């Protein structure tokens, strides 16, 4: 479970996040939806602890990310916005590097890598160097790298960005599989169809604030719109009118 | 500690597979200096060997007017080519490169010489050509020696002591040891050693910081449950390892190159054997972490490979500054200078080359100062890595 509690962050005069609160539950996929520059990345970065919030706190499975960073991160897998690989290392070495930094034993790493390789369909290229990997192969390795320590929670920042159709489809299946394993999945996106197709809950962010936090159906019903896209626009429009 | 080792092992392996790193660390850096240097020194030596070993070659015209002089030149081992040239022909011969120096004895020479008047001799040479200039200088010296011999004889014949014409007797005492003389030539070698040392870690320092950011693996790395100081520490350690390899290769190359440079032929010994190389390695070793941390710190502020390269190229020049000062002010090894990194290494290495004794205390102070600066830079680097701005 990932909890954001009244998170706020400003960069100079820009308030990137204002009093952001939401909960991403286990066994669910939570989508963080917002336009570019809405503050999604800032929120996620505070959740995985590379940014320090000016106010509020973030907890992973009830562990404060600022207070006990290492312990909280052990429960968290992160796929940041930029998820580059080391081109001179093989897929396996890329994954094992992160695993060993998580403190995993060599034996555990071996079995876990084999597990992930099978689950993500990486057997064909696991021993190849990352140089020349396709986007689909890269995202698989990056995801495996984020999951190597078997975390209960996974945060993905715009994971579908720049991926082709096949890779997006693959990723979608992988996220659903994670949900099926009872993990808490939180990902950000500015593509509504993606969120509508995958998510159990949607948190809509605009101007650094949470505009809506509900299930996809609830949002649709509340706004009286037929699709999430219309609902999304409705939410943005409503808040603009109100504020 | 575990993190440190894991990061070290990964960076070491990754860069071992990188052609760019290998080329600069293991080939260009260590070999560039010694080879350039070997060529430079042997060329310089060849030129100075010419002076004492090769006979003076001269073309002389009108030698029949000055038989005494001709005899004297022959006695001094000069190789004379006798010919009959007019003034213009002599000029053309030197310009055309046919002969390098031409002595032209005019007809009135013998008359004036016998009359004890200044007898003219024309010396044709091209002062723009450094080879010719040297021969001309030698010719001038021989002619001056001949002149003073004749002058002394004339004075003696007239019953005057030739000593009267020598109010001052200058005796030069050259205190340079054979190795000391070589040091003038070898002075710049220390810079090449420090250059190779830095080059060895240059690309790794860039790759593990700006490179990590550029390829987008940095944020994932920073999201791991590990101490940032250990992360960057491991990177610096890997950089150090490459620098040590580069340093060792560079010194080995120097030892090999000086096997082939004929320093002994002009009475110098380079004093650069295996033992000296090992001492050099020990002297330079404390400078390795300093260079690695400095390069990593600078590269950590940059966003791209290219930007990092630009900044680090100037860092490569940093060790030259103290060395340049040292040669401008001709500084000698002194305990108070041991606090300045790169300068202290330069001075200590120079002392070793000169075969001068070096104090263990100086070596220790030099090492402690370098390591101290390295530690300070490391604290700054680790602090920078803990900042949010590291994400870029």
Interface residues (C-beta under 8 A of the other chain):
Chain A: X45 X48 X49 X50 X51 X52 X69 X70 X71 X73 X74 X78 X79 X80 X81 X82 X83 X84 X85 X86 X87 X88 X89 X93 X97 X98 X100 X101 X102 X103 X129 X142 X145 X146
Chain B: X2 X3 X6 X7 X10 X13 X14 X15 X17 X18 X215 X216 X217 X218 X219 X220 X221 X222 X223 X224 X225 X226 X388 X391
